[in-house]
Amino acid sequence: MMKLYLAVTVLLLALFAYADAQDETIEEKLSRYGDQVADVFRNLADNAKEKLDEIGKSQFATNVKNWFKDNFGAK
């Protein structure tokens, strides 16, 4: 009977040690969160730049530029 108590105790200690080793510190969690937020904003900026470039190169934008050049440009 005593061996069973000892085995359960050792098993619980091993389980607690494993669980404790898996926990991240608050500092690590905040650092990872900051990295994720930076990635989101970096992706957002990249996507916005791509879309603005597409709009600037569109046929509509070209037509508007040409219209302004024709009507208000140097003669």
Distance bins in CASP14 RR format, pairs under 12 A and 6 or more apart:
PFRMAT RR
TARGET T0000
AUTHOR 0000-0000-0000
RMODE 2
METHOD distances of the structure
MODEL  1
1 7 0 0 0 0 0 1 0 0 0 0 0
1 8 0 0 0 0 0 1 0 0 0 0 0
2 8 0 0 0 0 0 1 0 0 0 0 0
2 9 0 0 0 0 0 1 0 0 0 0 0
3 9 0 0 0 0 0 1 0 0 0 0 0
3 10 0 0 0 0 0 1 0 0 0 0 0
4 10 0 0 0 0 0 1 0 0 0 0 0
4 11 0 0 0 0 0 1 0 0 0 0 0
5 11 0 0 0 0 0 1 0 0 0 0 0
5 12 0 0 0 0 0 1 0 0 0 0 0
6 12 0 0 0 0 0 1 0 0 0 0 0
6 13 0 0 0 0 0 1 0 0 0 0 0
7 13 0 0 0 0 0 1 0 0 0 0 0
7 14 0 0 0 0 0 1 0 0 0 0 0
8 14 0 0 0 0 0 1 0 0 0 0 0
8 15 0 0 0 0 0 1 0 0 0 0 0
9 15 0 0 0 0 0 1 0 0 0 0 0
9 16 0 0 0 0 0 1 0 0 0 0 0
10 16 0 0 0 0 0 1 0 0 0 0 0
10 17 0 0 0 0 0 1 0 0 0 0 0
11 17 0 0 0 0 0 1 0 0 0 0 0
11 18 0 0 0 0 0 1 0 0 0 0 0
12 18 0 0 0 0 0 1 0 0 0 0 0
12 19 0 0 0 0 0 1 0 0 0 0 0
13 19 0 0 0 0 0 1 0 0 0 0 0
13 20 0 0 0 0 0 1 0 0 0 0 0
14 20 0 0 0 0 0 1 0 0 0 0 0
14 21 0 0 0 0 0 1 0 0 0 0 0
15 21 0 0 0 0 0 1 0 0 0 0 0
15 22 0 0 0 0 0 1 0 0 0 0 0
16 22 0 0 0 0 0 1 0 0 0 0 0
16 23 0 0 0 0 0 1 0 0 0 0 0
17 23 0 0 0 0 0 1 0 0 0 0 0
22 28 0 0 0 0 0 1 0 0 0 0 0
23 29 0 0 0 0 1 0 0 0 0 0 0
24 30 0 0 0 0 1 0 0 0 0 0 0
24 31 0 0 0 0 1 0 0 0 0 0 0
24 32 1 0 0 1 0 0 0 0 0 0 0
24 33 0 0 0 0 0 1 0 0 0 0 0
25 31 0 0 0 0 1 0 0 0 0 0 0
25 32 0 0 0 0 0 1 0 0 0 0 0
26 32 0 0 0 0 0 1 0 0 0 0 0
26 33 0 0 0 0 0 1 0 0 0 0 0
27 33 0 0 0 0 0 1 0 0 0 0 0
27 34 0 0 0 0 0 1 0 0 0 0 0
28 34 0 0 0 0 0 1 0 0 0 0 0
28 35 0 0 0 0 0 1 0 0 0 0 0
29 35 0 0 0 0 0 1 0 0 0 0 0
29 36 0 0 0 0 0 1 0 0 0 0 0
30 36 0 0 0 0 0 1 0 0 0 0 0
30 37 0 0 0 0 0 1 0 0 0 0 0
31 37 0 0 0 0 0 1 0 0 0 0 0
31 38 0 0 0 0 0 1 0 0 0 0 0
32 38 0 0 0 0 0 1 0 0 0 0 0
32 39 0 0 0 0 0 1 0 0 0 0 0
33 39 0 0 0 0 0 1 0 0 0 0 0
33 40 0 0 0 0 0 1 0 0 0 0 0
34 40 0 0 0 0 1 0 0 0 0 0 0
34 41 0 0 0 0 0 1 0 0 0 0 0
34 42 0 0 0 0 0 1 0 0 0 0 0
35 41 0 0 0 0 0 1 0 0 0 0 0
35 42 0 0 0 0 0 1 0 0 0 0 0
36 42 0 0 0 0 0 1 0 0 0 0 0
36 43 0 0 0 0 0 1 0 0 0 0 0
37 43 0 0 0 0 0 1 0 0 0 0 0
37 44 0 0 0 0 0 1 0 0 0 0 0
38 44 0 0 0 0 0 1 0 0 0 0 0
38 45 0 0 0 0 0 1 0 0 0 0 0
39 45 0 0 0 0 0 1 0 0 0 0 0
39 46 0 0 0 0 0 1 0 0 0 0 0
40 46 0 0 0 0 0 1 0 0 0 0 0
40 47 0 0 0 0 0 1 0 0 0 0 0
41 47 0 0 0 0 0 1 0 0 0 0 0
41 48 0 0 0 0 0 1 0 0 0 0 0
42 48 0 0 0 0 0 1 0 0 0 0 0
42 49 0 0 0 0 0 1 0 0 0 0 0
43 49 0 0 0 0 0 1 0 0 0 0 0
43 50 0 0 0 0 0 1 0 0 0 0 0
44 50 0 0 0 0 0 1 0 0 0 0 0
44 51 0 0 0 0 0 1 0 0 0 0 0
45 51 0 0 0 0 0 1 0 0 0 0 0
45 52 0 0 0 0 0 1 0 0 0 0 0
46 52 0 0 0 0 0 1 0 0 0 0 0
46 53 0 0 0 0 0 1 0 0 0 0 0
47 53 0 0 0 0 0 1 0 0 0 0 0
47 54 0 0 0 0 0 1 0 0 0 0 0
48 54 0 0 0 0 0 1 0 0 0 0 0
48 55 0 0 0 0 0 1 0 0 0 0 0
49 55 0 0 0 0 0 1 0 0 0 0 0
49 56 0 0 0 0 0 1 0 0 0 0 0
50 56 0 0 0 0 0 1 0 0 0 0 0
50 57 0 0 0 0 0 1 0 0 0 0 0
51 57 0 0 0 0 0 1 0 0 0 0 0
51 58 0 0 0 0 0 1 0 0 0 0 0
52 58 0 0 0 0 0 1 0 0 0 0 0
52 61 0 0 0 0 0 1 0 0 0 0 0
53 61 0 0 0 0 0 1 0 0 0 0 0
54 60 0 0 0 0 0 1 0 0 0 0 0
54 61 0 0 0 0 1 0 0 0 0 0 0
55 61 1 0 0 1 0 0 0 0 0 0 0
55 62 0 0 0 0 0 1 0 0 0 0 0
55 64 0 0 0 0 0 1 0 0 0 0 0
56 62 0 0 0 0 1 0 0 0 0 0 0
56 63 0 0 0 0 0 1 0 0 0 0 0
56 64 0 0 0 0 1 0 0 0 0 0 0
56 65 0 0 0 0 1 0 0 0 0 0 0
57 65 0 0 0 0 0 1 0 0 0 0 0
58 64 0 0 0 0 1 0 0 0 0 0 0
58 65 0 0 0 0 0 1 0 0 0 0 0
59 65 0 0 0 0 0 1 0 0 0 0 0
59 66 0 0 0 0 0 1 0 0 0 0 0
60 66 0 0 0 0 0 1 0 0 0 0 0
60 67 0 0 0 0 0 1 0 0 0 0 0
61 67 0 0 0 0 0 1 0 0 0 0 0
61 68 0 0 0 0 0 1 0 0 0 0 0
62 68 0 0 0 0 0 1 0 0 0 0 0
62 69 0 0 0 0 0 1 0 0 0 0 0
63 69 0 0 0 0 0 1 0 0 0 0 0
63 70 0 0 0 0 0 1 0 0 0 0 0
64 70 0 0 0 0 0 1 0 0 0 0 0
64 71 0 0 0 0 0 1 0 0 0 0 0
64 72 0 0 0 0 0 1 0 0 0 0 0
65 71 0 0 0 0 0 1 0 0 0 0 0
65 72 0 0 0 0 0 1 0 0 0 0 0
65 73 0 0 0 0 0 1 0 0 0 0 0
66 72 0 0 0 0 0 1 0 0 0 0 0
66 73 0 0 0 0 0 1 0 0 0 0 0
67 73 0 0 0 0 0 1 0 0 0 0 0
69 75 0 0 0 0 0 1 0 0 0 0 0
END
